[in-house]
Amino acid sequence: MHLDFGAFLNTLPIMGYGMAGIFIVILTIMLSVKIMTVLTGKKQNNQ
């Protein structure tokens, strides 16, 4: 099996963009859920 190290280094930026995109989408979903929870959350009565 032959590993072309130059090709691997050429693909690193593409993989980095993909990982950054996934990270941004996860953060966007988390912030959206947090904002919706703050806006529509109901307070519990402690009895």
N, CA, C and O atoms as a GROMACS GRO file, in nm:
protein
  188
    1MET      N    1   0.085  -0.119   0.000
    1MET     CA    2   0.000   0.000   0.000
    1MET      C    3   0.089   0.124   0.000
    1MET      O    4   0.184   0.134   0.078
    2HIS      N    5   0.056   0.216  -0.088
    2HIS     CA    6   0.136   0.338  -0.102
    2HIS      C    7   0.055   0.458  -0.056
    2HIS      O    8  -0.060   0.478  -0.098
    3LEU      N    9   0.115   0.538   0.031
    3LEU     CA   10   0.049   0.658   0.081
    3LEU      C   11   0.119   0.779   0.020
    3LEU      O   12   0.237   0.802   0.043
    4ASP      N   13   0.045   0.854  -0.057
    4ASP     CA   14   0.100   0.975  -0.119
    4ASP      C   15   0.086   1.090  -0.020
    4ASP      O   16  -0.022   1.148  -0.003
    5PHE      N   17   0.197   1.122   0.046
    5PHE     CA   18   0.194   1.221   0.153
    5PHE      C   19   0.159   1.361   0.100
    5PHE      O   20   0.093   1.438   0.169
    6GLY      N   21   0.204   1.392  -0.021
    6GLY     CA   22   0.171   1.522  -0.080
    6GLY      C   23   0.022   1.538  -0.104
    6GLY      O   24  -0.034   1.645  -0.081
    7ALA      N   25  -0.042   1.431  -0.152
    7ALA     CA   26  -0.187   1.436  -0.174
    7ALA      C   27  -0.261   1.448  -0.041
    7ALA      O   28  -0.363   1.517  -0.032
    8PHE      N   29  -0.209   1.381   0.061
    8PHE     CA   30  -0.270   1.390   0.194
    8PHE      C   31  -0.265   1.534   0.244
    8PHE      O   32  -0.363   1.586   0.297
    9LEU      N   33  -0.149   1.598   0.227
    9LEU     CA   34  -0.137   1.737   0.272
    9LEU      C   35  -0.227   1.830   0.190
    9LEU      O   36  -0.274   1.932   0.242
   10ASN      N   37  -0.251   1.798   0.064
   10ASN     CA   38  -0.339   1.880  -0.018
   10ASN      C   39  -0.485   1.867   0.024
   10ASN      O   40  -0.563   1.960   0.003
   11THR      N   41  -0.523   1.755   0.081
   11THR     CA   42  -0.662   1.736   0.122
   11THR      C   43  -0.692   1.786   0.263
   11THR      O   44  -0.808   1.797   0.301
   12LEU      N   45  -0.589   1.818   0.340
   12LEU     CA   46  -0.612   1.865   0.477
   12LEU      C   47  -0.698   1.991   0.484
   12LEU      O   48  -0.786   1.997   0.570
   13PRO      N   49  -0.678   2.092   0.399
   13PRO     CA   50  -0.766   2.210   0.407
   13PRO      C   51  -0.913   2.175   0.378
   13PRO      O   52  -1.003   2.232   0.441
   14ILE      N   53  -0.937   2.084   0.286
   14ILE     CA   54  -1.075   2.045   0.255
   14ILE      C   55  -1.138   1.978   0.376
   14ILE      O   56  -1.253   2.007   0.411
   15MET      N   57  -1.064   1.887   0.440
   15MET     CA   58  -1.115   1.821   0.560
   15MET      C   59  -1.136   1.922   0.673
   15MET      O   60  -1.231   1.910   0.750
   16GLY      N   61  -1.047   2.020   0.682
   16GLY     CA   62  -1.062   2.123   0.784
   16GLY      C   63  -1.188   2.206   0.765
   16GLY      O   64  -1.257   2.237   0.862
   17TYR      N   65  -1.218   2.241   0.638
   17TYR     CA   66  -1.342   2.316   0.611
   17TYR      C   67  -1.465   2.233   0.647
   17TYR      O   68  -1.562   2.286   0.701
   18GLY      N   69  -1.461   2.105   0.618
   18GLY     CA   70  -1.573   2.018   0.652
   18GLY      C   71  -1.595   2.008   0.801
   18GLY      O   72  -1.708   2.016   0.849
   19MET      N   73  -1.486   1.990   0.875
   19MET     CA   74  -1.497   1.979   1.021
   19MET      C   75  -1.543   2.111   1.082
   19MET      O   76  -1.623   2.112   1.175
   20ALA      N   77  -1.493   2.223   1.029
   20ALA     CA   78  -1.536   2.354   1.079
   20ALA      C   79  -1.684   2.377   1.050
   20ALA      O   80  -1.756   2.433   1.133
   21GLY      N   81  -1.730   2.334   0.932
   21GLY     CA   82  -1.871   2.348   0.898
   21GLY      C   83  -1.960   2.269   0.992
   21GLY      O   84  -2.064   2.318   1.036
   22ILE      N   85  -1.920   2.145   1.022
   22ILE     CA   86  -1.998   2.064   1.116
   22ILE      C   87  -2.001   2.130   1.253
   22ILE      O   88  -2.106   2.134   1.317
   23PHE      N   89  -1.888   2.182   1.299
   23PHE     CA   90  -1.880   2.249   1.429
   23PHE      C   91  -1.973   2.371   1.432
   23PHE      O   92  -2.042   2.393   1.532
   24ILE      N   93  -1.974   2.450   1.326
   24ILE     CA   94  -2.058   2.570   1.320
   24ILE      C   95  -2.206   2.532   1.321
   24ILE      O   96  -2.286   2.598   1.387
   25VAL      N   97  -2.243   2.426   1.249
   25VAL     CA   98  -2.383   2.382   1.247
   25VAL      C   99  -2.425   2.334   1.385
   25VAL      O  100  -2.535   2.367   1.430
   26ILE      N  101  -2.341   2.258   1.454
   26ILE     CA  102  -2.374   2.211   1.588
   26ILE      C  103  -2.391   2.329   1.683
   26ILE      O  104  -2.485   2.331   1.762
   27LEU      N  105  -2.301   2.426   1.677
   27LEU     CA  106  -2.314   2.544   1.764
   27LEU      C  107  -2.441   2.623   1.733
   27LEU      O  108  -2.507   2.672   1.825
   28THR      N  109  -2.476   2.634   1.605
   28THR     CA  110  -2.598   2.706   1.567
   28THR      C  111  -2.721   2.636   1.624
   28THR      O  112  -2.811   2.702   1.676
   29ILE      N  113  -2.726   2.504   1.614
   29ILE     CA  114  -2.839   2.429   1.668
   29ILE      C  115  -2.846   2.444   1.819
   29ILE      O  116  -2.953   2.465   1.875
   30MET      N  117  -2.730   2.434   1.886
   30MET     CA  118  -2.729   2.448   2.033
   30MET      C  119  -2.777   2.586   2.076
   30MET      O  120  -2.856   2.598   2.170
   31LEU      N  121  -2.730   2.691   2.008
   31LEU     CA  122  -2.774   2.826   2.043
   31LEU      C  123  -2.921   2.848   2.014
   31LEU      O  124  -2.990   2.915   2.091
   32SER      N  125  -2.972   2.791   1.905
   32SER     CA  126  -3.114   2.804   1.873
   32SER      C  127  -3.200   2.738   1.980
   32SER      O  128  -3.301   2.794   2.022
   33VAL      N  129  -3.160   2.620   2.023
   33VAL     CA  130  -3.236   2.550   2.128
   33VAL      C  131  -3.231   2.628   2.258
   33VAL      O  132  -3.332   2.639   2.328
   34LYS      N  133  -3.113   2.684   2.292
   34LYS     CA  134  -3.100   2.762   2.415
   34LYS      C  135  -3.188   2.886   2.411
   34LYS      O  136  -3.255   2.918   2.509
   35ILE      N  137  -3.190   2.955   2.298
   35ILE     CA  138  -3.273   3.076   2.285
   35ILE      C  139  -3.421   3.040   2.293
   35ILE      O  140  -3.497   3.110   2.360
   36MET      N  141  -3.462   2.932   2.227
   36MET     CA  142  -3.603   2.891   2.234
   36MET      C  143  -3.642   2.850   2.375
   36MET      O  144  -3.755   2.875   2.418
   37THR      N  145  -3.550   2.788   2.448
   37THR     CA  146  -3.578   2.749   2.586
   37THR      C  147  -3.595   2.871   2.674
   37THR      O  148  -3.684   2.875   2.759
   38VAL      N  149  -3.512   2.970   2.654
   38VAL     CA  150  -3.522   3.093   2.734
   38VAL      C  151  -3.652   3.167   2.702
   38VAL      O  152  -3.718   3.218   2.792
   39LEU      N  153  -3.688   3.173   2.575
   39LEU     CA  154  -3.808   3.248   2.535
   39LEU      C  155  -3.937   3.177   2.572
   39LEU      O  156  -4.035   3.244   2.606
   40THR      N  157  -3.942   3.045   2.565
   40THR     CA  158  -4.067   2.974   2.585
   40THR      C  159  -4.068   2.886   2.709
   40THR      O  160  -4.167   2.817   2.735
   41GLY      N  161  -3.960   2.886   2.786
   41GLY     CA  162  -3.953   2.800   2.904
   41GLY      C  163  -4.053   2.844   3.009
   41GLY      O  164  -4.076   2.963   3.029
   42LYS      N  165  -4.111   2.745   3.077
   42LYS     CA  166  -4.207   2.774   3.183
   42LYS      C  167  -4.139   2.756   3.316
   42LYS      O  168  -4.062   2.662   3.336
   43LYS      N  169  -4.167   2.846   3.406
   43LYS     CA  170  -4.109   2.835   3.539
   43LYS      C  171  -4.190   2.736   3.623
   43LYS      O  172  -4.312   2.733   3.616
   44GLN      N  173  -4.120   2.656   3.702
   44GLN     CA  174  -4.188   2.556   3.784
   44GLN      C  175  -4.220   2.617   3.921
   44GLN      O  176  -4.142   2.695   3.975
   45ASN      N  177  -4.335   2.579   3.974
   45ASN     CA  178  -4.374   2.622   4.107
   45ASN      C  179  -4.327   2.518   4.207
   45ASN      O  180  -4.360   2.400   4.195
   46ASN      N  181  -4.249   2.560   4.305
   46ASN     CA  182  -4.204   2.469   4.410
   46ASN      C  183  -4.304   2.471   4.524
   46ASN      O  184  -4.314   2.570   4.597
   47GLN      N  185  -4.377   2.362   4.538
   47GLN     CA  186  -4.480   2.358   4.643
   47GLN      C  187  -4.444   2.258   4.748
   47GLN      O  188  -4.519   2.241   4.845
   0.00000   0.00000   0.00000
